């Protein structure tokens, strides 16, 4: 309710839906998306998936980072954290409750987004092919890849939630939390781009490895790893230089999330509440 | 400094200190608040009142010492004991984009056992029932203060820790808060409140503590603080000659003239009756004699700033 009654929440949702609608219209005009031709059914789905997945990574990431930052930061900015804690709510309990609420929010966003994508795709297919046959007769592997893409989106959304909640807990304000968490991924993606350039001009150094330990690039590369290199990679986003295996990349992501969670929980448990 | 022995403590500070960097905010504070009393906590800005209250609510960890709330160490058993405490710390902490009623519902839901009827009665008690559906951002400071008080009272707490509850209220609002505090005392609640409205503290509190630069300078009954034991205020026509005569007496050397022309004098026997008869016998017929009562503000300034 705290977020539902805030205008920015609905502005972000409306903008997100409009952008998705616009993307579907542009995809309808894309020659690579041609459901009328039997031979292009699968490639059309992959082309569609590439775009909607990229949109989710950027758009939903932004929505989740700002919303979860507000969810946590508002308690500090309004001072309500002192009322909640002064009533005997445990600090770790509060942190976990916020994390759980934010994860539920991410799940709702994920489900809502993919339902809209499914609806848009169905309309697009009906418009181009006159029936839903191109979808119902897709090869099994495409559905498997779709599930893998969905999984990578879920991991990406979960990561955004953890980043948003933990950074806001550390920053202890809406403005600070939102600013740092929104800048988190652009900064580590930019760092990855610099490392890639250094690697290209053959400057020797440890950055070859550093690149693989960054959270953003690891998440960017996850769809490719999950689908064993099929066409659902979000290729427009920077990826690690050396490309760890799927297990190693997942381990990097988990390590980041666990470290951030521990840092935030520890800070909340130990620091005085002066809000 | 006077301290009273309290049999059963609702709140006790045992050698509590809090240091922020090089600044000692609270210095070895020892204080007991008995169950069922309204206890005033006074001190100038920056004296450490809010820090002390935050320590009592488990929001700030003491550097040393121990704070016990309802008989339990708040740092160790906060989750067990704090649900019985109603806090109002500094400005009321509320969600400004939500209505007064929704704020109460949200805080009530976090406590998990607040009925709709309780929310209704609190809105009525704090005179917010007519504006309950308006956003808090449109409330005046006084209304926010009253809503903050309603939040503190949501779960019918045993102990209320209120930081400046009369802040921002108009005279009528202050009177309502005073009546509410008395009502709470009559219900057996303990109230620990800080205030800079000294007159209000004098009217509602049984005992007070005064803090100066983090150190306790007084703790005891309000009437004991205000009365200047053994001294009387004498109104007499021939002020100068009467004062001179009194000062010549062995018992009257400490007599002095107050700003308003009243003689402040001890009595030969410690009772006003003897002072009256002695002065009359000397030819100074008093217009009035009464026990010396000091103004709380003057005492406060004397204790916190060292003014005479």
HADDOCK unambig.tbl for C-alpha pairs under 7 A between the chains (distance, minus, plus):
assign (segid A and resid 6 and name CA) (segid B and resid 97 and name CA) 6.95 0.50 0.50
assign (segid A and resid 78 and name CA) (segid B and resid 93 and name CA) 5.87 0.50 0.50
assign (segid A and resid 78 and name CA) (segid B and resid 94 and name CA) 6.29 0.50 0.50
assign (segid A and resid 78 and name CA) (segid B and resid 95 and name CA) 6.47 0.50 0.50
assign (segid A and resid 79 and name CA) (segid B and resid 93 and name CA) 4.95 0.50 0.50
assign (segid A and resid 80 and name CA) (segid B and resid 93 and name CA) 4.82 0.50 0.50
assign (segid A and resid 80 and name CA) (segid B and resid 94 and name CA) 5.97 0.50 0.50
assign (segid A and resid 82 and name CA) (segid B and resid 59 and name CA) 6.84 0.50 0.50
assign (segid A and resid 83 and name CA) (segid B and resid 87 and name CA) 6.79 0.50 0.50
assign (segid A and resid 83 and name CA) (segid B and resid 93 and name CA) 6.90 0.50 0.50
assign (segid A and resid 86 and name CA) (segid B and resid 57 and name CA) 5.13 0.50 0.50
assign (segid A and resid 86 and name CA) (segid B and resid 58 and name CA) 6.49 0.50 0.50
assign (segid A and resid 86 and name CA) (segid B and resid 59 and name CA) 6.66 0.50 0.50
assign (segid A and resid 86 and name CA) (segid B and resid 82 and name CA) 6.33 0.50 0.50
assign (segid A and resid 86 and name CA) (segid B and resid 87 and name CA) 6.63 0.50 0.50
assign (segid A and resid 87 and name CA) (segid B and resid 82 and name CA) 5.07 0.50 0.50
assign (segid A and resid 87 and name CA) (segid B and resid 83 and name CA) 4.84 0.50 0.50
assign (segid A and resid 87 and name CA) (segid B and resid 85 and name CA) 6.71 0.50 0.50
assign (segid A and resid 88 and name CA) (segid B and resid 78 and name CA) 5.72 0.50 0.50
assign (segid A and resid 88 and name CA) (segid B and resid 79 and name CA) 4.14 0.50 0.50
assign (segid A and resid 88 and name CA) (segid B and resid 80 and name CA) 6.80 0.50 0.50
assign (segid A and resid 88 and name CA) (segid B and resid 82 and name CA) 4.58 0.50 0.50
assign (segid A and resid 88 and name CA) (segid B and resid 83 and name CA) 5.33 0.50 0.50
assign (segid A and resid 89 and name CA) (segid B and resid 79 and name CA) 6.13 0.50 0.50
assign (segid A and resid 90 and name CA) (segid B and resid 79 and name CA) 6.28 0.50 0.50
assign (segid A and resid 272 and name CA) (segid B and resid 59 and name CA) 5.89 0.50 0.50
assign (segid A and resid 272 and name CA) (segid B and resid 60 and name CA) 4.59 0.50 0.50
assign (segid A and resid 272 and name CA) (segid B and resid 61 and name CA) 6.48 0.50 0.50
assign (segid A and resid 273 and name CA) (segid B and resid 59 and name CA) 5.13 0.50 0.50
assign (segid A and resid 273 and name CA) (segid B and resid 60 and name CA) 6.03 0.50 0.50
